[in-house]
């Protein structure tokens, strides 16, 4: 954190414990009171391990793993290395989660590793999701469905993890109805490795504050990032009540809008000079050397960056692997952390050029 903290920032090393937007004040966990003129809430969200019975107790036992926590993520590869035969099960929860593609990435990368290690014929791979389709956007779902069929990954739709029985290596799943609610029926799968993407939600200090909506997320306008009740408050990232996927790319795109609207508001202007279109990106790693760069916005609108360069982003490709593995990490540390979002600026430049060209066209008689 110290390596990326701007030099002119007053870094308060304490968590927020209470929001008081009526008095423009925050109280920290160590009892300090901080007044503000403008507030940006970027608290993210957190795993809810306890919502799955037995998960906390089994997590880290050598077989039950999860990439969704700093301490447990390194255990995934260790479990995979030790898996010589049996069944590997990968799960997804219902509701809002950070990076909806994360559970699928873990599944596909693991399956590819087992294949390259010559163990795939001894290990069955299952992917369980409460959704009715493996991915919500048809353009990308078609490719993913073909991919899992080709690679022999056993997909269980309308199936949500409810309990982990670590001692007997059993995972209990609720069977879901068309409304993504449990039907009352359950099924049990035995596992030799279980990767869990847990249920998730907003952190309590936000959920219980006046800033939150009924679901506990920061109530902001989905286009301007400005709070619906407190004009000097903005929200961004996973904590924000936005009907789009919660990804790093989404937060980056939201930042451009938040920056411009806050600048305008602080200069005495309106807070809607920029509009967020719901852009999110999921670079879905399908195997070593292949990535699907899925980019979309509100309502599932396709907002792809690389299509003009002749790349079919509905397919897994090596160029997108290079973007994911090499370009994006460099861009994150060297550009995004300094307030510059290259693909966002590129998109805006394209829009400005299009507007300029449209203005040059003669008006029809």
C-alpha positions in Angstrom: 0.0 0.0 0.0 2.8 2.4 0.9 4.4 1.9 -2.6 1.3 3.2 -4.4 0.0 5.9 -1.9 0.3 9.4 -3.4 2.8 11.6 -1.5 0.3 14.4 -0.9 -2.4 12.2 0.7 -3.2 12.1 4.4 -3.2 8.4 4.9 -5.4 7.4 7.8 -4.5 3.9 8.8 -7.8 2.9 10.4 -11.0 1.4 9.1 -14.2 3.4 8.8 -16.6 2.4 11.6 -19.5 4.8 11.1 -20.8 7.0 8.3 -22.7 10.2 9.2 -23.6 11.8 5.9 -26.1 14.2 7.5 -23.1 15.9 9.3 -20.5 15.1 6.6 -18.5 13.0 9.1 -16.9 9.6 9.4 -15.8 7.9 12.6 -12.9 5.5 12.4 -12.5 2.2 14.3 -9.9 3.8 16.6 -12.4 6.6 17.5 -11.3 9.4 15.3 -13.8 11.8 13.8 -13.1 13.0 10.2 -15.1 15.7 8.5 -15.4 15.9 4.8 -16.7 18.1 2.0 -16.8 15.3 -0.5 -16.8 11.6 0.1 -16.0 8.6 -2.2 -17.0 5.2 -0.8 -14.9 2.4 -2.2 -15.1 -0.3 0.5 -15.6 -3.3 -1.8 -17.5 -6.3 -0.5 -16.6 -9.5 1.4 -17.0 -13.2 1.4 -19.8 -14.6 3.6 -18.2 -18.0 4.5 -20.8 -18.8 7.3 -23.6 -18.9 4.8 -22.4 -22.4 3.7 -22.7 -24.8 6.6 -19.3 -26.4 7.5 -17.3 -24.3 5.0 -15.3 -22.3 7.5 -14.3 -25.5 9.4 -13.3 -27.4 6.3 -11.5 -24.6 4.4 -7.8 -25.2 4.3 -8.0 -28.9 5.2 -6.0 -29.7 2.1 -9.0 -30.5 0.0 -11.4 -27.6 0.4 -9.9 -24.4 -1.1 -10.9 -21.0 -2.4 -9.2 -18.3 -4.4 -11.5 -15.6 -2.8 -9.4 -14.8 0.2 -5.8 -13.7 0.6 -4.9 -16.5 3.0 -6.6 -19.4 1.2 -5.7 -18.6 -2.4 -2.2 -20.1 -2.3 -3.7 -23.4 -1.1 -5.6 -24.0 -4.3 -2.5 -24.9 -6.3 -1.2 -27.1 -3.5 -4.4 -29.1 -3.5 -4.3 -29.4 -7.3 -0.7 -30.6 -7.2 -1.7 -33.3 -4.6 -4.7 -34.4 -6.6 -3.7 -37.6 -8.3 -7.2 -39.1 -8.9 -10.8 -38.7 -8.0 -13.2 -35.7 -8.4 -12.6 -32.0 -8.5 -15.7 -29.9 -7.9 -15.9 -26.1 -8.5 -18.8 -24.1 -7.2 -20.5 -20.7 -7.7 -23.0 -19.0 -5.4 -26.2 -17.1 -6.2 -26.4 -13.4 -5.7 -23.9 -10.6 -6.3 -20.2 -11.6 -6.2 -16.9 -10.0 -7.1 -15.6 -11.1 -10.5 -18.4 -13.5 -11.6 -15.9 -15.3 -13.9 -13.5 -16.1 -11.0 -15.0 -19.5 -10.2 -15.0 -20.5 -13.8 -11.4 -19.4 -14.3 -10.3 -21.6 -11.4 -12.1 -24.6 -13.0 -10.7 -24.1 -16.5 -7.2 -23.4 -15.3 -7.2 -26.5 -13.0 -8.6 -28.7 -15.7 -5.9 -27.5 -18.1 -3.2 -28.2 -15.5 -4.4 -31.7 -14.9 -4.5 -32.3 -18.6 -0.9 -31.0 -19.1 0.2 -33.1 -16.1 -1.2 -36.3 -17.7 -3.7 -36.8 -14.9 -6.9 -35.7 -16.5 -8.1 -39.2 -17.3 -7.9 -40.0 -13.6 -9.7 -36.9 -12.3 -13.3 -35.9 -13.2 -14.1 -32.2 -13.1 -17.5 -30.8 -12.2 -18.7 -27.2 -12.2 -21.8 -26.3 -10.2 -23.7 -23.0 -10.6 -27.2 -21.9 -9.4 -27.7 -20.1 -12.7 -29.8 -21.4 -15.6 -27.0 -20.9 -18.1 -23.2 -21.0 -17.6 -22.8 -17.4 -18.5 -25.4 -14.6 -18.8 -24.6 -13.1 -22.1 -25.4 -15.4 -25.1 -22.5 -14.3 -27.3 -20.0 -15.6 -24.8 -22.1 -18.4 -23.3 -22.2 -20.3 -26.6 -18.4 -20.5 -26.7 -18.1 -21.5 -23.1 -20.8 -24.2 -23.5 -18.8 -25.7 -26.4 -15.6 -25.4 -24.4 -16.9 -27.4 -21.4 -18.4 -30.0 -23.6 -15.2 -30.5 -25.6 -13.1 -30.7 -22.5 -15.5 -33.1 -20.7 -16.3 -30.8 -17.8 -19.5 -31.9 -16.1 -21.7 -28.8 -15.6 -24.5 -28.8 -13.1 -26.9 -25.9 -13.6 -29.4 -24.7 -10.9 -27.2 -26.2 -8.2 -25.9 -24.2 -5.2 -23.5 -25.3 -2.5 -25.3 -25.4 0.9 -23.1 -27.5 3.1 -19.5 -28.9 3.2 -19.0 -32.2 5.2 -15.2 -32.1 5.5 -14.8 -35.4 7.4 -16.6 -37.4 4.7 -15.5 -35.3 1.8 -19.1 -34.6 0.8 -20.6 -31.4 -0.7 -24.4 -30.9 -0.3 -26.1 -28.8 -2.9 -29.6 -27.2 -3.0 -31.4 -27.7 -6.3 -32.7 -24.4 -7.6 -35.9 -23.5 -9.3 -36.4 -21.2 -12.3 -36.5 -18.1 -10.0 -33.0 -19.2 -8.5 -34.6 -20.1 -5.3 -34.1 -23.5 -3.6 -36.8 -26.1 -4.5 -36.3 -28.0 -1.2 -34.5 -30.8 -2.9 -30.8 -31.5 -2.4 -28.1 -33.6 -4.0 -24.7 -34.8 -2.5 -21.4 -35.0 -4.4 -18.3 -36.6 -3.0 -15.1 -34.7 -3.8 -11.3 -35.1 -3.6 -10.8 -31.4 -4.2 -13.5 -28.7 -3.7 -12.9 -25.1 -4.8 -15.6 -22.8 -3.4 -16.6 -19.4 -4.6 -18.5 -18.3 -1.4 -21.6 -16.2 -1.1 -20.7 -12.5 -0.8 -22.1 -9.2 0.2 -21.3 -5.6 1.3 -19.3 -5.0 4.5 -21.4 -4.4 7.6 -20.4 -0.7 8.2 -21.7 0.2 4.8 -24.8 -2.0 4.9 -25.9 -0.5 8.2 -25.3 3.1 7.2 -27.6 5.8 5.8 -25.7 5.5 2.5 -27.0 2.0 1.8 -29.9 0.8 -0.2 -32.1 -2.1 0.9 -29.5 -4.7 -0.2 -26.7 -2.9 1.7 -24.9 -1.4 -1.2 -24.1 2.3 -1.6 -27.2 3.9 -3.3 -25.8 5.8 -6.3 -27.2 6.8 -9.7 -26.1 4.1 -12.1 -24.9 6.7 -14.7 -23.3 9.5 -12.6 -21.9 7.6 -9.6 -23.5 10.3 -7.4 -25.4 9.2 -4.3 -29.2 9.4 -4.7 -29.7 11.2 -1.4 -26.4 12.9 -0.5 -25.1 15.0 -3.4 -21.5 15.3 -2.1 -21.2 11.5 -1.8 -20.1 9.2 -4.6 -19.6 5.4 -4.7 -17.4 3.2 -6.8 -16.4 -0.4 -7.3 -17.9 -3.5 -5.6 -19.7 -1.6 -2.9 -21.7 0.5 -5.3 -25.3 -0.4 -6.2 -24.8 -0.8 -9.9 -26.5 -3.4 -12.1 -23.3 -4.6 -13.8 -20.6 -7.1 -13.0 -18.3 -6.2 -10.2 -14.8 -6.3 -11.9 -11.6 -4.3 -11.8 -12.4 -3.1 -15.3 -15.8 -1.9 -14.2 -14.2 0.1 -11.3 -11.7 1.6 -13.8 -14.5 2.7 -16.1 -16.5 4.0 -13.2 -13.5 6.0 -12.0 -13.4 8.0 -15.3 -17.1 9.0 -14.8 -16.7 9.7 -11.1 -13.6 11.9 -11.7 -15.3 14.1 -14.3 -18.5 14.5 -12.3 -16.7 15.3 -9.1 -14.5 17.8 -10.8 -17.6 19.5 -12.2 -19.4 19.5 -8.9 -16.4 20.8 -7.0 -16.1 23.6 -9.6 -19.8 24.6 -9.0 -21.2 22.8 -12.1 -23.5 19.8 -12.5 -22.6 16.2 -11.5 -23.7 14.6 -14.7 -21.2 15.7 -17.3 -20.1 12.1 -17.7 -22.3 9.0 -17.9 -21.4 5.4 -17.1 -22.7 2.8 -19.6 -22.2 -0.2 -17.3 -18.9 -1.3 -18.9 -17.3 -4.3 -17.3 -14.8 -6.8 -18.6 -14.1 -10.4 -17.7 -10.8 -11.8 -19.2 -11.8 -15.4 -18.9 -8.7 -17.6 -18.8 -9.7 -20.9 -20.4 -6.3 -22.6 -20.5 -2.6 -21.7 -20.6 -2.2 -19.4 -23.6 -5.9 -18.7 -24.2 -8.3 -16.0 -23.0 -11.8 -14.9 -23.9 -11.9 -11.1 -23.4 -15.5 -10.5 -22.6 -16.6 -6.9 -22.5 -20.2 -5.7 -22.0 -22.3 -3.0 -20.4 -25.8 -2.5 -19.0 -28.4 -4.9 -20.4 -25.6 -7.1 -21.7 -24.7 -4.7 -24.5 -21.5 -5.7 -26.2 -18.7 -3.1 -25.7 -15.7 -4.8 -27.1 -12.3 -3.0 -27.4 -10.3 -5.2 -29.7 -12.9 -6.2 -32.4 -11.8 -3.3 -34.7 -8.3 -4.9 -34.7 -9.7 -8.1 -36.2 -9.9 -10.1 -32.9 -13.1 -12.2 -32.3 -13.6 -11.6 -28.6 -16.3 -14.3 -28.4 -13.5 -16.9 -28.9 -10.5 -17.9 -26.8 -7.3 -16.4 -28.3 -3.6 -16.1 -27.7 -3.5 -12.3 -28.2 -6.0 -11.8 -25.4 -3.8 -14.1 -23.2 -1.0 -11.7 -23.8 -3.2 -8.7 -22.8 -4.3 -10.5 -19.7 -1.0 -11.9 -18.6 1.4 -9.1 -19.6 -0.3 -5.9 -20.5 -3.0 -5.6 -17.8 -0.8 -6.2 -14.8 1.7 -3.5 -16.1 -1.2 -1.1 -16.9 -2.6 -1.6 -13.4 0.5 -0.7 -11.5 1.9 1.9 -13.9 -1.2 3.6 -15.2 -4.5 2.8 -13.4 -3.0 3.4 -9.9 -2.0 6.8 -11.2 -5.4 7.7 -12.4 -5.1 6.8 -16.1 -7.3 4.1 -17.7 -5.9 3.5 -21.2 -8.8 1.6 -22.7 -11.3 4.0 -21.2 -9.5 7.0 -22.6 -9.2 5.2 -26.0 -13.0 4.6 -25.9 -13.7 8.2 -25.2 -11.3 9.4 -28.0 -13.2 7.1 -30.4 -16.5 8.7 -29.3 -15.2 12.2 -29.7 -14.0 11.4 -33.2 -17.3 9.9 -34.1 -19.1 13.0 -32.8 -16.8 15.3 -34.7 -17.3 13.3 -37.9 -21.1 13.3 -37.4 -21.0 17.1 -37.0 -19.2 17.5 -40.4 -21.9 15.6 -42.3 -24.3 17.8 -44.2 -27.8 18.0 -42.8 -30.4 16.2 -45.0 -32.7 18.5 -46.9 
